[in-house]
Amino acid sequence: MYERAGASFARVHSRRLAYEFAVLTPLHRVSVSVRVMGVISRQVSVYLDDRRVGALLLSRDEPTIVATPPIDELTVGTHTVTL
């Protein structure tokens, strides 16, 4: 863990980071947002269930919240978001 400006961050060394989550009712206009800071990387691609939903530009100066464009509908079931 690293601390910067009173917040804790994890430094990720792997090329992929995946999270599984469950959706219990259909969702509309959903986006993926993360609070990140690029140290070496300039951008990160975001995939939802192996479908690319966007590429996020990373700031090297300070942590910022970046988000993908909205997804029209997310169906019921288990999904995986991969960075």
N, C-alpha and C positions, 0 to 999 in steps of 0.2 A: 504494500500500500504506500502511496505517496500522498503527501498533503501539500496543497497549494491554495492560498487565500482562504484558509479555514475549511476547505472541502477535501475529502479523501477520494483518491482515484487509484485504479488498478492499471498497471502497465501491461499491455497485451503484447506478447511476443510471437504468437501464432498467426498464421495467415488467415485463418477462419475462426469465427466465434459464432456459435449457434445457440439459440434459445428455443425451446418448445413451449407452447402455451395452448390452452383450450379455449374455445369460443362456445358458449352455451346457447346464445341466440344470434341470429344473423346481424352483422354490423354493417353500417353504410358510411362511406366517406371516412375511412380509417387511414391514418398515416403512421409511419414509423419515425419516432424522434429519439435522439440520443444527445447526451451532453458529453462532448469529446474535445480533445485537444490533440492535434497531430504533432508528434515529435519528429518522426522520420517521414511518415506518410503524409501525402497532400490531399488524398481523397479516400473514401471508403465506398464500396458498392454494397447495396442492400438488396437481399433476395428474400422473397416470401414464398415458401414451398417451391424452391428452385426456379422461381420466376423473378427476373430482375425488376425491381420497382423504382430504382433510382440510384444516383451516385451523389454522395455528399462531400462538399469541400470542407477541409479541416483547417482551422486556424492554428498557427504555431505560437501565437502570442499569448492566448488565454483560452480557457475552456469556454465553448459556446454550445448552444442548443441548435441543432440542425435537424431538418425533417424532410421526408420524402413527399412527393406530391400525393394527394389522397387516392386511395384505392376505392373503386366504386362499391364493391361488396365483399365482405369476408364471411364465408359460409360457416355453419356449425361444424365443429370437429376440432381435431388437433392440428396445429400448424407449426411451422418452423420458420423463424426469421434468422437469417445468416448474414453476418457482416464480414 
